[in-house]
């Protein structure tokens, strides 16, 4: 029998508000342990939570970015369970009245076709504290860092309609991209500001039944999510084929062994309406103000880049993959650089160079003005591609304009036909074998001859002119 997977994801996204969700403690969990704490996030007697307006605004903005229906009324509940990292013995979450319902994101399926994946709801909640497991001598100990307790989260819950590891990975990329665009969260699985749990079950192919699911945790990269889901699908199919029951429980992903392992039984604690946090009532006028803060989203930007700048879809997707990249690209084009050349050089040269230098577009000395100047010189054949790469490298180390760098280091392209003719004559005379090969139909020999001309000119020759002149001579 053939089986298909049914996958639902729960994605926790940490909002980058200045304070925690219910108190004024700094929202910087990476600080020294237990320094950002107060009676509220430690839940000392008499302490009362007060919902942060900034958290509510950022959470609403994230929901709008995911095409959700914002609810006019939402409320917090006490999700009751006991665990050492939970200060109160319950977690303040939104089980019954979430901030937003429905919603969707669009991905490209494995055949390159658009595919909408639906959300069930998005709710706000507080994060728990962090357990730190260490060994003191021979004794294993567990410590609790309460800095993270009370950190603001939104939890994105999908409909159980993802079908494959590919769907799950593309969905996470889309969620990350959409929410990052709003500026309300960093969404990094590596640093823990985005975390994902996957609920996986299998059923006979073509069936519409929902069978017992298994939850998988401990996946700290998008690729780990894909690997864990693929393994769990295979494990469940093998279990069913061996007449072994699928039991509702939670498993952990082991990235070194590439297996999931049983963690604990699945327990759903009761969710009781919380009396200490008032119901949230959103007015239409307030919601319109938040909608006005929503930037142009990447899906719309891709279509506009294709239409306005004649980019290919792949180029447009890359140029809109991050808000900073899209804004840098448009700034360069606005300054007069050709769009497709800008996109190509950003993708193949600038972005890799930034990574090599440990910089980002936000803090690099390669400003849109300087990069536009470089691209314009390249377009006008004032420098060739090799020289342009050298100029780009100098932009990281000097304060000069691209034009000043070209003059200072002698990068200007040689396009004088008299001077190039001397180089071409020398190359043809020195490379008789390659010349004969070209005349006998080996077109690859032309690349060798042009390369020799570039070497003689120390990379300054205009390669297009050199090729034309060699062809003319070898007719």
ZAMARGU-4260 file (C-alpha; in steps of 0.2 Angstrom, whole numbers, plus 5000, padded with zeros to 4 digits):
<rodrens>
0) 5000/5000/5000 | 5006/5018/4996 | 5005/5031/5010 | 5006/5050/5010 | 5011/5061/5024
5) 5000/5074/5033 | 5011/5087/5041 | 5006/5102/5052 | 5019/5115/5059 | 5019/5125/5075
10) 5032/5140/5073 | 5037/5150/5088 | 5043/5168/5083 | 5052/5179/5095 | 5047/5197/5093
15) 5061/5210/5094 | 5052/5222/5106 | 5062/5232/5118 | 5054/5224/5133 | 5046/5207/5138
20) 5027/5204/5135 | 5020/5208/5152 | 5034/5218/5161 | 5047/5231/5158 | 5062/5219/5159
25) 5074/5220/5144 | 5070/5208/5130 | 5088/5202/5128 | 5089/5184/5133 | 5107/5183/5128
30) 5113/5193/5143 | 5121/5186/5159 | 5109/5173/5167 | 5095/5180/5178 | 5099/5198/5176
35) 5084/5203/5166 | 5071/5198/5179 | 5058/5206/5190 | 5043/5201/5201 | 5032/5199/5186
40) 5042/5187/5176 | 5047/5178/5191 | 5029/5177/5196 | 5032/5183/5214 | 5016/5186/5226
45) 5007/5201/5221 | 5015/5204/5204 | 5002/5207/5190 | 5006/5206/5171 | 5003/5222/5160
50) 5002/5218/5141 | 5015/5228/5131 | 5008/5239/5118 | 5023/5237/5107 | 5022/5218/5108
55) 5004/5219/5103 | 5008/5231/5088 | 5022/5220/5082 | 5012/5204/5084 | 4998/5212/5074
60) 5010/5217/5060 | 5017/5199/5059 | 4999/5192/5057 | 4995/5205/5043 | 5011/5200/5034
65) 5004/5182/5034 | 4987/5187/5027 | 4978/5183/5043 | 4961/5189/5049 | 4964/5200/5064
70) 4951/5197/5078 | 4943/5212/5086 | 4943/5203/5103 | 4957/5191/5109 | 4961/5185/5127
75) 4975/5176/5137 | 4973/5159/5145 | 4983/5150/5158 | 4990/5134/5149 | 4993/5124/5165
80) 5007/5111/5166 | 5022/5109/5177 | 5040/5110/5171 | 5056/5117/5179 | 5057/5131/5167
85) 5040/5138/5170 | 5039/5151/5184 | 5021/5151/5187 | 5016/5133/5184 | 5006/5139/5169
90) 5010/5149/5153 | 5000/5164/5148 | 4995/5160/5130 | 4979/5162/5119 | 4971/5145/5117
95) 4953/5150/5115 | 4953/5168/5108 | 4969/5170/5097 | 4974/5187/5090 | 4972/5181/5072
100) 4964/5167/5062 | 4966/5159/5045 | 4979/5167/5034 | 4991/5159/5021 | 5008/5160/5013
105) 5012/5155/4995 | 5027/5144/4990 | 5033/5136/4974 | 5030/5117/4973 | 5043/5105/4967
110) 5037/5108/4949 | 5039/5127/4951 | 5020/5130/4952 | 5013/5142/4965 | 5005/5134/4980
115) 4995/5141/4994 | 4997/5134/5012 | 4984/5139/5024 | 4986/5144/5042 | 4974/5139/5056
120) 4978/5154/5068 | 4992/5164/5075 | 4992/5168/5094 | 5003/5178/5106 | 5011/5170/5121
125) 5025/5172/5133 | 5041/5161/5132 | 5047/5150/5146 | 5064/5151/5155 | 5079/5142/5149
130) 5086/5126/5156 | 5105/5124/5156 | 5112/5107/5158 | 5130/5105/5165 | 5141/5094/5174
135) 5149/5099/5191 | 5163/5086/5194 | 5154/5069/5191 | 5137/5076/5196 | 5125/5081/5181
140) 5115/5097/5186 | 5102/5108/5178 | 5102/5127/5180 | 5088/5139/5176 | 5090/5156/5167
145) 5075/5166/5169 | 5080/5180/5157 | 5070/5171/5143 | 5054/5170/5154 | 5041/5182/5148
150) 5050/5185/5131 | 5036/5189/5118 | 5031/5176/5105 | 5019/5173/5091 | 5015/5155/5087
155) 5010/5151/5069 | 4999/5136/5068 | 4996/5128/5051 | 4982/5118/5044 | 4987/5100/5043
160) 4989/5100/5024 | 5008/5100/5021 | 5013/5085/5011 | 5032/5083/5011 | 5048/5089/5019
165) 5050/5101/5004 | 5033/5109/5008 | 5039/5111/5026 | 5056/5119/5022 | 5048/5131/5008
170) 5035/5136/5021 | 5047/5140/5034 | 5057/5151/5022 | 5041/5160/5016 | 5036/5163/5034
175) 5054/5169/5039 | 5054/5181/5024 | 5037/5188/5026 | 5039/5192/5045 | 5057/5198/5043
180) 5050/5211/5030 | 5040/5219/5044 | 5055/5222/5055 | 5046/5214/5070 | 5057/5199/5072
185) 5074/5192/5066 | 5067/5174/5063 | 5083/5165/5065 | 5082/5146/5069 | 5101/5145/5072
190) 5100/5158/5086 | 5083/5152/5092 | 5072/5167/5088 | 5062/5156/5077 | 5058/5138/5082
195) 5048/5124/5074 | 5039/5109/5080 | 5032/5097/5067 | 5017/5086/5069 | 5018/5071/5057
200) 5006/5057/5052 | 5003/5045/5038 | 4988/5039/5029 | 4984/5028/5013 | 4987/5038/4998
205) 4971/5048/4992 | 4963/5046/5009 | 4956/5061/5019 | 4957/5053/5036 | 4968/5060/5050
210) 4978/5047/5059 | 4988/5048/5075 | 5001/5061/5074 | 5019/5062/5082 | 5027/5078/5087
215) 5045/5081/5083 | 5055/5095/5092 | 5074/5100/5093 | 5076/5106/5075 | 5087/5121/5074
220) 5088/5124/5055 | 5077/5123/5041 | 5086/5108/5033 | 5085/5099/5050 | 5066/5101/5049
225) 5066/5093/5032 | 5078/5079/5037 | 5067/5075/5053 | 5051/5075/5044 | 5058/5063/5030
230) 5065/5051/5043 | 5049/5051/5053 | 5038/5048/5038 | 5049/5033/5034 | 5049/5027/5052
235) 5030/5027/5053 | 5028/5018/5036 | 5039/5005/5042 | 5030/5003/5059 | 5013/5002/5050
240) 5020/4989/5038 | 5026/4979/5053 | 5009/4980/5062 | 5016/4992/5075 | 5004/5005/5082
245) 5008/5023/5080 | 5007/5031/5097 | 5004/5049/5101 | 5020/5056/5109 | 5034/5069/5107
250) 5051/5064/5099 | 5067/5073/5097 | 5078/5075/5082 | 5096/5070/5083 | 5105/5079/5070
255) 5121/5069/5072 | 5113/5052/5070 | 5099/5058/5058 | 5086/5049/5068 | 5071/5054/5079
260) 5071/5047/5097 | 5056/5046/5109 | 5056/5060/5122 | 5040/5059/5132 | 5021/5056/5131
265) 5011/5070/5124 | 5001/5079/5137 | 4989/5093/5134 | 4986/5103/5150 | 4970/5112/5153
270) 4968/5130/5147 | 4959/5142/5159 | 4954/5160/5155 | 4966/5171/5164 | 4958/5184/5175
275) 4974/5196/5177 | 4976/5201/5159 | 4961/5211/5152 | 4953/5206/5135 | 4961/5214/5120
280) 4949/5225/5110 | 4955/5232/5094 | 4946/5246/5085 | 4945/5248/5066 | 4955/5265/5067
285) 4969/5257/5077 | 4970/5242/5065 | 4971/5254/5050 | 4986/5263/5058 | 4995/5246/5060
290) 4991/5241/5042 | 4999/5257/5036 | 5015/5251/5044 | 5015/5236/5033 | 5029/5237/5019
295) 5027/5230/5002 | 5028/5212/5004 | 5040/5201/4994 | 5027/5192/4983 | 5021/5208/4976
300) 5039/5215/4975 | 5044/5200/4964 | 5030/5204/4952 | 5034/5222/4951 | 5053/5219/4949
305) 5049/5207/4934 | 5037/5220/4926 | 5047/5237/4930 | 5065/5231/4928 | 5063/5216/4916
310) 5071/5204/4928 | 5069/5186/4926 | 5058/5178/4940 | 5073/5170/4948 | 5082/5187/4948
315) 5067/5195/4956 | 5065/5182/4969 | 5083/5184/4974 | 5083/5203/4974 | 5067/5203/4985
320) 5073/5189/4997 | 5077/5201/5010 | 5070/5219/5013 | 5088/5226/5014 | 5093/5218/4998
325) 5078/5224/4989 | 5080/5242/4995 | 5099/5242/4991 | 5094/5235/4973 | 5081/5249/4970
330) 5093/5262/4977 | 5106/5257/4964 | 5094/5256/4950 | 5087/5273/4954 | 5104/5281/4953
335) 5105/5276/4935 | 5113/5258/4935 | 5105/5245/4923 | 5094/5234/4933 | 5099/5217/4926
340) 5117/5220/4927 | 5115/5227/4945 | 5105/5211/4950 | 5118/5200/4942 | 5133/5209/4951
345) 5124/5209/4968 | 5120/5191/4967 | 5137/5185/4961 | 5149/5198/4967 | 5143/5210/4981
350) 5133/5198/4992 | 5147/5185/4992 | 5160/5198/4995 | 5150/5205/5010 | 5150/5188/5018
355) 5168/5186/5015 | 5171/5203/5024 | 5159/5199/5038 | 5148/5213/5033 | 5130/5216/5029
360) 5121/5229/5017 | 5117/5239/5033 | 5135/5242/5039 | 5146/5240/5023 | 5156/5254/5016
365) 5150/5249/4998 | 5135/5261/4998 | 5122/5261/4984 | 5131/5277/4977 | 5148/5268/4976
370) 5141/5252/4969 | 5130/5261/4956 | 5146/5271/4950 | 5155/5254/4948 | 5141/5246/4938
375) 5139/5262/4927 | 5158/5261/4923 | 5156/5243/4918 | 5141/5246/4907 | 5150/5260/4898
380) 5165/5248/4895 | 5177/5260/4905 | 5182/5244/4914 | 5181/5226/4910 | 5173/5213/4922
385) 5190/5207/4929 | 5195/5225/4933 | 5177/5228/4941 | 5180/5214/4953 | 5196/5222/4958
390) 5188/5239/4960 | 5174/5231/4971 | 5187/5224/4982 | 5195/5241/4984 | 5178/5248/4989
395) 5179/5239/5005 | 5197/5246/5009 | 5197/5264/5003 | 5186/5279/5004 | 5188/5284/4985
400) 5174/5283/4972 | 5175/5269/4959 | 5182/5282/4946 | 5196/5288/4958 | 5200/5270/4962
405) 5201/5266/4943 | 5213/5280/4940 | 5224/5277/4955 | 5227/5259/4952 | 5226/5259/4933
410) 5211/5248/4931 | 5204/5258/4915 | 5200/5246/4901 | 5211/5247/4885 | 5200/5250/4870
415) 5212/5259/4859 | 5212/5248/4843 | 5230/5253/4839 | 5236/5247/4855 | 5225/5231/4855
420) 5231/5227/4837 | 5249/5226/4844 | 5243/5214/4857 | 5233/5203/4845 | 5248/5202/4833
425) 5259/5196/4847 | 5246/5183/4853 | 5243/5176/4835 | 5262/5175/4832 | 5266/5166/4849
430) 5252/5154/4848 | 5252/5145/4832 | 5245/5129/4838 | 5230/5137/4845 | 5227/5148/4829
435) 5228/5132/4819 | 5216/5123/4830 | 5204/5138/4828 | 5205/5138/4809 | 5201/5119/4810
440) 5185/5122/4819 | 5190/5121/4837 | 5180/5136/4843 | 5187/5134/4861 | 5204/5140/4855
445) 5196/5157/4854 | 5194/5158/4873 | 5212/5153/4875 | 5218/5166/4863 | 5208/5180/4872
450) 5214/5174/4888 | 5232/5176/4882 | 5228/5194/4877 | 5221/5198/4894 | 5236/5191/4902
455) 5248/5201/4891 | 5237/5217/4894 | 5237/5213/4913 | 5218/5211/4913 | 5215/5229/4905
460) 5211/5224/4887 | 5193/5225/4881 | 5189/5206/4879 | 5175/5209/4867 | 5186/5220/4855
465) 5200/5208/4857 | 5189/5193/4851 | 5182/5203/4836 | 5200/5208/4831 | 5207/5190/4832
470) 5192/5184/4822 | 5195/5197/4809 | 5213/5192/4807 | 5210/5174/4806 | 5197/5174/4792
</rodrens>
